[in-house]
Amino acid sequence: MAPDAGLLSAEDAPRLALHVCCGPCAGAVIERLVAEWDVEAVWHNPNIQPAEEHERRLEGMRTVVERTGVPLAVLEYDVEHWRELCQALMDEPEGGARCEVCFRMRLEATAEWALAEGVETIATTLTISPHKDAERINEIGKEVAARHRLRFLMRDFKKRGGFQRSVELSREWALYRQDYCGCLPGLRQ
């Protein structure tokens, strides 16, 4: 059997709007998905603060799309909207209610982008992190997608060595690896 037997051609692959949280996570996820999907990366991360940190992570993501050939849509960096949604939750621990609101906000923006672009399926790189609850992220993604009449690709990308592969690609591609989720409360914790 040929090495690519059973793989979809670029013309046949269904489109996928992939919310990307950072370059290190995105590289390994994109690597897995491109065999079956026409992946379009969607950057929407107004939770990442300060602005310099956001730009540093976005630059890492730009390196990933250069390496993979996947297009990147960069949505508005609306920190005020994130603050409005999370204001009452700033003292929540990492992984708590603030994170759920943040995941939902970013997946909502991805779903809205997908609808505008005619993409029927969305996903997120967030589940590759060993610090994130993949089951909860997938539940939120499924709810958001259903509300927009889209499909959600439920995956736990950390499985089958996904997180380890993200670390390898980060080293190989000289990507900046952050040491906190992105939000200021996460940095303080």
C-alpha positions, 0 to 999 in steps of 0.5 A: 500500500502506498504511504498516502493510500487512504488519505484525502486529496486537498480537493476532497478534504473537508475544511476545518476551522482550528482555534489555535492557542499558541504555536507550540500547541498548534504545530503538533495538532496541525501535523495530525489533522492535515492528512484528513482536513483542510485546516484553517488556523484561527487565532483569537486569544484576547486572554493573553496579556500583556499585549507584548506576550500576545504578540510574542505568541502570535509570532510563534504561531506565524512560524508554525503556519510558515512551516505547515502551509496552513492559512492563519486568520487573526481575529480582533485582540479585544482584551476589554471583552475578555475582561468584561466576561471574566471580571467576576472570576479573577480570583478563580483558580487556574482551571476553574470557572474563569477558564471555562468562560475563556474557552467558550469565548474563544470557541464562539469567535471561531464558530462565528468566523467559520460560519462567515467563511462557510466552514462546517467543522471547528476544533481547538488545540487547547486539549493538547495541554496536560494542564487543561481538562480535555473533556470539559473543553470538548463539551464546551466546543460541542455546545458552541458548535451545536448552537451555531449548527456546526460540527465540533471535532472532539479530540484529546490531542495530548493522547498518543504522545501529542504533548511530547510531539509539541515539545519536539516541534517547538525545539526544532522550530525554535518556538517560544514556549510560555510558562503560563496560560496567558491571562494575568490571573494565571501569571500571578498563580 
